[in-house]
Amino acid sequence: MSTNALRASGPSLTSTAPPRANLRWFVCGLLFLATTINYMDRSVLSLIEPALHDLPFMGWNHSQDASHQQVFNDHFSTILTYFQIAYGIGLLTAGRFIDKLGTKVGYALAILVWAFASMGHALVGSVAGFCIARFLLGLGESGNFPAAIKATTEWFPSEERALATGLFNSGANAASLVAPWLIPIVTINYGWHAAFLTTGSMGLLWLIVWLLFPYNRLLHREAGEVTGAPHLPAGSSRPSPQPGQKTGFFELFARLSKQRGLYAFSLAKAITDPIWWFYLFWLPKYFHETYNLDLKHLGPPIIIVYFCSSFGSIMGGALSGMQMKRGHTVNYGRKFAMLVCALLALPVMLVPYAHTLFGANVWPAVVLLSLATAAHQGFSANLFSTPTDMFPSTSVSTVVGIGGAAGALGGAVFTKFTGAVWTSHPFLIFLLGSLAYLTALAIFHKLVPNLGTPAEI
């Protein structure tokens, strides 16, 4: 029996949720864990940055202070850029790859690649070696968000998707709570090689759980195609599982290229993603060089910043859902939440002045950065949900992949820019970070004034 037939047969079918209806939250939990591991893997290099000063090939000059380390900064930004370039290349095809293979198989292959790439960092002995390892890591990790967004589309009704996205997306923040505590301990006791082996092995453990979970069979049951129907709020719907389209990538891209929603999502990602890359990759270095925090003392400020960002991710996602449950449209709910987050991001431009005003006291900067990262994640949770409002489920992963590629390209450019002006114009970096979200929202609204009606692709 189809989902539509079940809904049409009477309200009694949705008045009581069968036990398996809660499986969608278990799936959300798996997505959260995968995202946590994903971000732990990509953040290791930044957290062990002080240890890289002792690697001769990185170019750190111990006779000079931090303001005279342009060679090291150039190497560091180049290594980071290789990850972002590969991440962008991967996202161009990862979404379509997952759309065709299905969420379970596509996700499994992605995490297999990135787990081994993460552990491969332990084998390198040159800048080129780090670049190769980061490139492979970027290719593997590019599958995470297209797969997670597709899973959210398959398991959650529209008014729950931003909350579900906010929950699994908070795995990025959970990683930044755990990693600043775990990675320094492992590095201090066992060396920087062990840090990469530790996080990479976590991916393999998650893969075992994912392969054992009967994703496709339970999804069909959730959709009412085998027995029963999950509880859904009145008037809501969940797309039924659909087989992969036979449409080729280029044909699909040609169709998508006619949709303003693709450009709105991609430009918003290209403008805002670089700011999150900056927070993820450069904050440990900022605290180390500005406030002299070493590996033993770096953890608390970083943990607090990302704890607040996790809160922002969940609350930002819930905010749009609250507006919709009060009777507002999807368009109003998503954009209202994004506007609130964009305004909260503005004070981060003051971070460079915190050290001037408060000296060695790191906590004023922590407060400003906590607000900014919370605002970013709240904005991102809603932005990630917009493809599900604009496109059919069979195209969502492809759209997310294309948008993510735009974000990675923007991140690569911003990373090289940051490396070039890191010591000379830090205010410019934070100023751009503060204005990015209002700019992205204005462009998005201009291109998609009425969000909420999926396009025919």
Buried (B, 14 or more C-beta within 10 A) or exposed (E): EEBEEBBEEEEEBBEEEBEBBEBBEEBBEBBBBBBBBBBBBBBBBBBBBBBBBEBEBBBBEEEEEBEEBBEBBBBBBBBBBBBBBBBBBBBBBBBBBBBBBBBBBBBBBBBBBBBBBBBBBBEBEEBEBBBBBBBBBBBBBBBBBBBBBBBBBBBBBBBBBBBBBBBBBBBBBBBBBBBBBBBBBBBBEEEBBEBBBBBBEBBBEBBEEBBEBEBBEBBBBBBBBEEBBBBBEEEBEBBBBEEBBEBEBEEBBEBBEEBBBBBBBBBBBBBBBBBBBBBBBBBBBBBBBBBEBEBEBBBBBBBBBBBBBBBBBBBBBBBBBBBBEEEBEBBBBBBBBBBBBBEBBBBBBBBBBBBEEEEEEBBBBBBBBBBBBBBBBBBBBBBBBBBBBBBBBBBBBBBBBBBBBBBBBBBBBBBBBBBBBBBEEBEBBBBBBBBBBBBBBEBBBEBBEEBBEBBEB
